[in-house]
Amino acid sequence: MVSKEKIGIVVSNQMMKTAVVLVNTKISHPKYFKTIFRKTKYKAHDPENICQLGDIVKIRETKPLSKTKRWVIVDKITSQSPTSINKTENIKDPIKFNI
């Protein structure tokens, strides 16, 4: 069975061994063919607490680890320094953030 993998940006790491990852998807409306941006937050298991705010990470679906946690962080693609990020709101904007 192939596991689902997604790439997203870390928007919160305040919980121990858990990071909240924002994943943006771009889809086309089936009837009107307009491009729609969707964003979803996933709670992902981060066993060593290596992720910082603004890091771009790859997550993979796994067995349920808790009530809301069903993803695990596989790879840290890039790091962002905390000084380069002024506000979290700039990260959450789907138009400005495209992977």
C-alpha positions as CSV (number, residue, x, y, z in Angstrom):
1,M,0.0,0.0,0.0
2,V,1.3,3.4,-1.0
3,S,1.3,6.1,1.8
4,K,0.1,9.6,1.0
5,E,2.9,12.2,1.2
6,K,2.4,16.0,1.2
7,I,4.7,19.0,1.4
8,G,3.8,21.9,3.7
9,I,5.0,24.6,6.0
10,V,5.2,24.5,9.8
11,V,2.9,27.1,11.3
12,S,3.0,25.9,14.9
13,N,5.4,23.9,17.0
14,Q,4.2,24.7,20.5
15,M,3.1,21.2,21.4
16,M,5.7,18.6,22.5
17,K,6.6,16.2,19.6
18,T,3.9,17.7,17.4
19,A,4.0,20.3,14.7
20,V,1.1,21.8,12.8
21,V,1.8,21.7,9.0
22,L,-0.2,23.9,6.6
23,V,-0.6,22.2,3.2
24,N,-1.9,24.3,0.2
25,T,-3.5,22.6,-2.8
26,K,-4.5,24.1,-6.1
27,I,-7.5,22.5,-7.8
28,S,-9.7,23.4,-10.8
29,H,-13.4,23.7,-10.3
30,P,-15.1,20.9,-12.2
31,K,-17.9,23.1,-13.7
32,Y,-16.4,26.6,-14.0
33,F,-12.7,25.6,-14.4
34,K,-11.6,28.4,-12.1
35,T,-8.4,27.7,-10.1
36,I,-9.2,27.4,-6.4
37,F,-6.7,27.4,-3.6
38,R,-7.4,25.1,-0.6
39,K,-5.5,25.0,2.6
40,T,-5.5,22.3,5.3
41,K,-3.7,22.0,8.6
42,Y,-2.4,18.6,9.6
43,K,-1.0,17.7,13.1
44,A,2.2,15.7,12.4
45,H,4.4,13.7,14.8
46,D,7.8,15.3,15.3
47,P,9.7,12.9,17.6
48,E,12.9,14.9,18.0
49,N,11.3,18.4,17.9
50,I,13.5,19.4,15.0
51,C,10.9,21.6,13.2
52,Q,10.9,25.3,13.7
53,L,8.3,27.9,12.6
54,G,8.4,28.4,8.8
55,D,10.3,25.2,7.9
56,I,9.1,23.4,4.8
57,V,8.6,19.7,5.5
58,K,7.4,16.5,3.9
59,I,4.8,14.6,5.9
60,R,3.5,11.0,5.4
61,E,0.2,9.4,6.5
62,T,0.6,6.8,9.2
63,K,-1.5,4.9,11.7
64,P,-3.4,7.0,14.2
65,L,-1.0,8.2,16.9
66,S,-3.7,10.1,18.9
67,K,-7.2,11.5,18.4
68,T,-6.1,14.1,15.8
69,K,-2.6,13.0,14.8
70,R,-2.3,10.8,11.7
71,W,0.8,12.2,10.0
72,V,4.5,11.9,10.7
73,I,7.3,14.3,9.5
74,V,9.5,12.4,7.1
75,D,12.0,15.1,5.9
76,K,12.9,18.7,6.6
77,I,13.3,20.2,3.1
78,T,14.3,23.8,4.0
79,S,14.8,25.8,7.1
80,Q,13.7,29.4,7.8
81,S,15.3,31.5,10.4
82,P,12.8,33.0,12.9
83,T,14.1,36.5,12.1
84,S,13.1,36.2,8.4
85,I,9.4,35.6,9.3
86,N,7.6,38.7,10.6
87,K,4.1,37.3,10.9
88,T,2.5,33.9,10.6
89,E,-0.3,35.5,8.6
90,N,2.1,36.0,5.7
91,I,2.8,32.3,5.6
92,K,-0.9,31.3,5.7
93,D,-1.8,33.3,2.6
94,P,-2.2,30.6,-0.2
95,I,-1.4,33.0,-3.0
96,K,1.9,34.1,-1.6
97,F,3.0,30.5,-0.6
98,N,3.3,28.2,-3.5
99,I,5.5,25.1,-3.5
